Amino acid sequence: MRSDPVVQVQGLVKRYGRKTAVDGLDLAVGAGTVTAVLGPNGAGKTTTVETCEGYRRPDAGSVRVLGLDPVSDSAALRSRIGVMLQSGGVYPGARAEEMLRHTARLHAHPVDVDPLIERLGLGSCGRTPYRRLSGGQQQRLALAMAVVGRPELVFLDEPTAGLDPQARRATWDLVRELRTDGVTVVLTTHAMDEAEQLSDDVAIIDGGRVVAQGSPEELCRGGAENTLRFTGRPALDLSTLLKALPPETTAVELTPGTYRVTGEVDPQLLATVTTWCAQHGVMPERISVERHTLEDVFLELTGKELRV
Ligand code: ATP
């Protein structure tokens, strides 16, 4: 990380009674980056984020946000961070636009409210009381309220959960723009494509700890095996190909004339396969490399069982 982390969590422990929700968690978020926090239900994401926001006090470990303590320095931090909660935090009778304008007035240098209303499609429901907004409208209002104060750091808890494709796209565009403007964004999500599309860094949490952190590319490259498929004549003798490939690689004929090579697929492996094809007079009609997705990596690290 080039500069000091904007969020630095070290050995965080948070318990609810006898339940340990966060269990020695370390997380560092670089300035101006988008970090996606992923994890199965109950992994401890919201608890971690709420501790960073100053809503929860750690039982052990340390949390620094913009170099400050989120609990004891909450007054100093309030104007510098934007928070989008999963729900609540808004007076149910307040009208949408009123709430947004009120939030803007609490900040020294807010963004223009009207364009924000426009781009998040809140114009038609501006006079609607919060409790009568649809779930998606409430989400969009919460997002607008999180960014209207021009914060240095924004926490977004599942910002696109339950949004229609248009609102999801508008939210993604807004997050990209925040990043371009140098704002640091920490978001939790269950949408792997969202994490892949938006984030510079991904932290996967399970059982209250970070089990992997890196860029989406790094996570997809590391550990997980990839696949190369090609087509050729049926019933090729793959034993000579296997001899030419690295030891852990497998090669099988899936259906007559369709072959799959599994292992660490890199340019060298691709060259070995095409050279072998050339030596055996095989013209691979189709050849494709399938990389593991973030979802594959996520399931590999956190298992496939449902969480109770
Ligand atoms: P989800 O993806 O379902 O939102 P999460 O990763 O955000 O989950 P948390 O909400 O942080 O997980 O919850 C972590 C654990 O702590 C869960 O087992 C949850 O039941 C428990 N928990 C969370 N909030 C409380 C609370 N206020 N009181 C008691 N237990 C809680």
Residues whose N, C-alpha, C, O or C-beta is under 5 A from the ligand:
A	BS01	ATP	Y16 A21 G39 P40 N41 G42 A43 G44 K45 T46 T47 T48
